Amino acid sequence: MNQRIELRNFITEHQAATPRVSIYMPTHRQSPDNKQDPILYKNSVAEAKKMLEEKFSGEETGPILQKLEALQEDRSFWNHTADGLAVLAEKDDIKTFHLEKTMPQRVWVDTQYDMLPLIQYIDASGTGYLVDVSKDRFSLYRVTRTRIAEMEQDEIKSKFSELFDDLDANADLNFGSYGGAHGGAGTAYHGHRTKSAEVEKDREKYFRYIDSKLPEVIQDEPVILAGTVDNIAEYKKFAKEDIYTESSIEKPFDSMNTDEQLQAVRDILSPRYEEQLAGLQERYGTLVAQDKALADPGAIQEHAASGRVETLLIAENPADADLSLLNEMVAKVVGSGGQIFVVEAAQEPVRAILRY
């Protein structure tokens, strides 16, 4: 499941105020570096325990610590880490997010989860997907302006050979005759394909298939195409879905190094992000004059509690003193179906656009 949807569902299901622990930390993909991850996590749990004991009773905190400590002993979990980890725990539940980005170590204990690092990580602005296509295979990536991660999915066949048999009912057949002038029992039919025509035919089939299946896998975000100039042109010719960016990356994505990949993705996504953010800022300014947008945290909290906030604009690096209030707002806004955007270089810690 898309992590943004996963997080939204989790926040919606956990609205009541109760003792909660949020742990963020860097992790490692490979041995021997990943051997230190459980040790760092153990230290974070110890820090969380101390903070829980200072703020809440043992009856409330015991089940939380049991869940956190059980995760520490789960060897299979620590053998399959990514670049960062988020752990959200309360007495009745624990949720983990493997992240494709190194996260600074952080422990937060309160009656609401510290959602802001996760919100910033999977912020809907400046994000999208990338499809790296060739004539007989494809790869799907989740991309933002700062990170790229190949997606694991089972809905779309990653190779043409997994979708169609080598010989299908629409293939051209050639035949030869053995042992008789008119064929008869000696006629042999061969299912080999005429290269120039059949390769193009197969490519069309596969591109149409990918295009039709993508909406089942992705969310409502733009899709960047990558591949040779010829493959991209052919793909766009057959594509019916209106989900692709105008600009493409005209070389196979897997032929580029990491820095080249990030720069190519950033060149396409950054203008879209800046346009989206500028539109939000302009809309906010217009609605302030109509009393439908505001920047007063206390008033925003009241409107969030009543479900009136449509969009919440949060500063990229808010002060710790603002976090409790901001996390409470985030829970209420997400729970009522609102949107959250993290804004770089924002002057106010939080602003809101109201529904009515």
C-alpha positions in Angstrom: 0.0 0.0 0.0 1.1 3.6 -0.7 2.7 4.9 2.5 0.8 8.2 2.3 -2.5 6.2 2.3 -1.2 3.9 5.0 -0.3 6.8 7.2 -3.6 8.6 6.6 -5.5 5.5 7.5 -3.4 5.0 10.7 -4.0 8.6 11.8 -7.7 8.4 11.2 -8.0 5.2 13.2 -6.0 6.7 16.2 -7.7 9.9 17.1 -8.3 9.5 20.9 -5.7 11.1 23.2 -3.6 8.4 24.9 0.0 7.9 25.8 2.0 7.4 22.6 5.6 6.9 21.6 7.2 8.0 18.3 10.7 6.8 17.4 12.7 7.9 14.4 16.1 6.6 13.6 18.6 5.9 10.8 18.9 2.3 9.7 21.1 0.4 7.2 20.3 -2.0 4.3 23.5 -4.1 4.4 25.5 -6.1 6.9 27.6 -5.4 8.8 26.3 -1.8 9.2 22.8 -3.0 10.0 24.1 -4.9 13.1 24.1 -1.6 15.0 20.5 -0.8 14.2 18.9 -2.9 17.0 21.4 -1.3 19.5 20.4 2.2 18.5 16.7 1.2 18.7 17.3 -0.3 22.2 18.8 3.0 23.3 15.7 4.8 21.9 13.4 2.5 23.7 15.3 3.2 27.0 14.9 6.9 26.4 11.2 6.4 25.7 10.8 4.4 28.9 12.3 7.2 30.9 10.0 9.8 29.3 6.9 7.6 29.7 7.7 7.2 33.4 8.0 10.9 33.9 4.6 11.7 32.2 2.3 8.7 32.7 1.5 5.9 35.1 3.0 2.4 34.9 -0.5 0.9 34.2 -0.7 3.1 31.0 2.9 2.6 29.9 3.6 -1.1 30.5 1.8 -2.5 27.4 3.6 0.2 25.2 7.0 -0.9 26.4 6.1 -4.6 25.9 5.4 -3.9 22.2 8.5 -1.8 21.7 10.7 -4.4 23.4 9.1 -7.3 21.3 10.1 -5.4 18.1 13.6 -5.2 19.4 13.8 -9.0 19.6 12.3 -9.6 16.1 15.4 -10.6 14.1 13.7 -10.9 10.8 12.5 -7.3 11.1 16.0 -6.0 11.6 17.3 -8.1 8.7 15.1 -6.2 6.3 15.6 -2.5 7.0 15.9 0.4 4.6 17.6 3.8 5.2 15.4 5.1 8.0 12.7 3.8 10.4 9.6 5.3 12.1 8.0 3.4 15.0 4.6 4.6 16.4 3.4 2.7 19.5 0.5 2.9 22.0 -0.9 0.3 24.4 -3.1 -1.4 21.8 -1.1 -1.0 18.6 2.4 -0.6 17.1 3.1 0.6 13.5 6.4 0.7 11.6 7.4 2.5 8.5 10.6 1.6 6.6 11.8 4.8 4.9 14.0 5.4 1.9 15.7 8.3 3.6 18.0 8.5 6.6 16.2 9.9 9.6 17.8 11.6 12.5 17.4 9.8 15.8 14.4 11.2 17.7 12.1 10.1 20.5 8.8 11.8 21.2 6.4 10.9 24.0 3.0 12.6 24.2 -0.8 12.0 23.9 -0.4 12.4 20.1 2.2 10.9 17.7 4.9 13.1 16.3 3.7 12.9 12.7 5.5 15.8 11.2 8.7 13.9 10.1 6.5 11.3 8.4 4.3 14.0 6.9 7.3 15.7 5.5 8.8 12.5 4.2 5.6 11.5 2.3 4.3 15.0 1.6 2.0 14.9 -1.5 3.6 18.0 -3.0 6.6 17.4 -5.4 6.0 13.7 -5.5 5.2 11.2 -8.3 6.0 8.0 -10.0 8.5 7.0 -12.7 8.1 4.2 -15.3 11.3 3.0 -16.9 10.2 1.2 -20.1 11.8 -1.0 -22.7 10.2 -3.1 -25.3 9.8 -6.1 -23.1 10.1 -5.1 -19.4 9.5 -2.2 -17.1 10.3 -0.9 -13.6 8.2 1.3 -11.4 9.7 3.9 -9.0 8.3 6.2 -6.3 10.0 9.5 -6.7 10.2 12.9 -5.0 12.5 15.9 -5.5 14.9 14.3 -3.0 14.7 10.6 -3.2 14.0 7.6 -5.5 12.8 4.1 -4.5 11.9 1.2 -6.7 8.5 -0.1 -5.9 7.6 -3.7 -5.2 4.3 -4.6 -6.7 2.5 -7.7 -8.1 -0.3 -6.1 -10.1 1.7 -5.4 -13.3 4.0 -8.0 -14.9 7.5 -6.6 -15.0 8.4 -8.6 -18.1 6.5 -9.2 -21.3 7.4 -12.9 -21.1 5.5 -13.2 -17.9 2.3 -11.9 -19.6 2.2 -13.7 -22.9 3.4 -17.1 -24.1 6.1 -17.2 -26.7 3.6 -18.4 -29.3 0.1 -16.9 -29.1 -3.0 -17.1 -31.2 -2.2 -13.8 -33.0 1.3 -14.8 -34.1 2.2 -15.2 -37.7 2.7 -18.8 -38.8 5.1 -20.1 -41.4 5.0 -23.6 -42.7 7.2 -26.0 -44.5 6.6 -29.4 -46.2 8.5 -32.5 -45.5 8.2 -35.8 -47.5 5.3 -34.7 -49.8 4.7 -32.4 -52.7 1.5 -31.1 -51.2 2.2 -31.1 -47.6 -0.3 -33.6 -46.2 0.8 -35.4 -43.1 4.3 -34.1 -43.6 3.4 -30.4 -43.2 5.0 -28.8 -40.2 3.8 -25.5 -38.8 6.4 -23.2 -37.1 5.5 -20.6 -34.5 8.6 -18.4 -35.0 7.8 -14.8 -35.5 8.8 -12.4 -38.2 11.2 -10.2 -36.3 10.5 -6.7 -37.6 6.7 -7.0 -37.4 6.3 -9.2 -34.3 8.7 -7.3 -32.1 6.7 -4.1 -32.8 3.4 -6.0 -32.2 4.7 -7.3 -28.9 5.9 -3.9 -27.8 2.5 -2.4 -28.6 0.7 -5.1 -26.6 3.0 -4.6 -23.6 2.8 -0.8 -23.6 -1.0 -0.9 -23.8 -1.0 -3.4 -20.9 1.2 -1.3 -18.7 -0.8 1.9 -19.4 -4.1 0.2 -18.6 -2.8 -1.4 -15.3 -0.9 1.6 -13.8 -4.0 3.3 -12.3 -4.5 0.1 -10.2 -1.1 0.7 -8.6 -0.5 4.4 -8.3 -2.3 7.2 -6.6 -3.4 10.5 -8.1 0.1 11.8 -8.9 2.1 12.4 -12.1 4.0 9.7 -13.8 7.4 10.3 -15.5 8.4 8.1 -18.4 12.0 7.1 -18.9 13.6 5.0 -21.6 15.0 5.4 -25.1 13.6 8.1 -27.3 12.0 5.5 -29.5 10.4 3.5 -26.7 9.0 6.7 -25.1 7.6 7.9 -28.4 5.9 4.5 -29.0 4.6 4.3 -25.4 3.0 7.8 -25.6 1.4 6.9 -29.0 -0.5 4.0 -27.4 -1.1 5.4 -23.9 -4.7 6.4 -23.1 -4.3 7.4 -19.5 -3.9 11.1 -18.8 -1.3 10.7 -16.0 2.0 11.4 -17.7 4.2 14.4 -17.4 4.9 16.4 -20.5 8.7 16.0 -20.1 10.3 12.6 -20.0 13.8 11.2 -19.3 15.1 10.1 -22.7 17.5 7.4 -21.6 17.1 4.1 -19.7 16.8 5.0 -16.1 18.9 2.1 -14.9 21.8 3.3 -17.1 22.1 6.5 -15.0 23.9 6.8 -11.7 22.1 8.0 -8.5 23.0 11.7 -8.9 22.0 11.7 -12.5 18.7 10.1 -11.7 17.9 12.5 -8.9 18.8 15.5 -11.0 16.6 14.3 -13.9 13.6 13.7 -11.6 14.1 17.0 -9.9 14.2 18.9 -13.2 10.7 17.6 -13.9 9.1 17.6 -10.5 10.4 20.9 -9.1 8.5 23.2 -11.5 5.3 21.3 -10.7 6.0 21.6 -7.0 6.7 25.3 -7.2 3.6 25.9 -9.3 1.5 24.0 -6.8 2.9 25.8 -3.9 2.5 29.2 -5.5 -1.1 28.4 -6.2 -1.7 27.5 -2.6 0.0 30.7 -1.4 -2.0 32.8 -3.8 -5.2 31.0 -2.8 -4.4 31.5 0.9 -3.8 35.3 0.4 -7.2 35.6 -1.4 -9.1 33.7 1.3 -7.6 35.6 4.2 -9.5 38.6 3.0 -12.7 36.5 3.1 -12.0 35.1 6.6 -11.6 31.7 5.1 -7.9 31.4 5.9 -5.9 32.1 9.0 -2.6 31.8 10.8 -3.6 31.9 14.4 -2.7 28.5 16.0 -5.4 28.7 18.6 -8.1 29.4 16.1 -6.8 26.8 13.7 -6.9 24.2 16.5 -10.6 25.0 17.1 -11.5 24.8 13.4 -9.5 21.5 13.0 -11.4 20.0 15.9 -14.7 20.8 14.2 -13.6 19.5 10.8 -13.5 22.9 9.1 -9.8 22.8 7.9 -9.4 21.8 4.3 -5.7 22.4 4.0 -3.0 22.8 6.6 0.3 24.5 5.7 3.1 23.6 8.2 6.5 25.1 8.4 9.3 22.8 7.4 11.2 23.0 10.7 8.8 24.0 13.5 10.1 24.7 17.0 9.7 21.9 19.6 7.4 24.2 21.6 4.9 24.1 18.8 5.0 20.4 18.1 2.3 19.2 20.6 -0.2 21.6 19.1 0.8 20.9 15.5 0.6 17.2 15.9 -2.9 17.5 17.4 -3.9 19.7 14.4 -2.5 17.1 12.0 -4.5 14.3 13.6 -7.7 16.3 13.4 -7.2 17.5 9.9 -6.2 14.1 8.5 -9.1 12.5 10.4 -11.6 14.9 8.7 -10.1 14.3 5.2 -8.0 17.4 5.0 -4.6 17.9 3.2 -1.3 18.6 4.8 1.5 20.5 3.0 5.0 21.2 4.4 6.2 24.6 3.3 9.9 25.6 3.0 11.0 28.9 4.5 7.5 29.6 6.0 7.3 32.6 8.3 4.4 31.2 10.4 4.6 27.8 12.0 1.1 26.9 10.6 -1.6 28.3 8.4 -4.9 26.9 7.4 -7.4 27.2 4.5 -11.0 26.5 5.7 -13.7 24.6 4.0 -16.4 27.2 4.6 
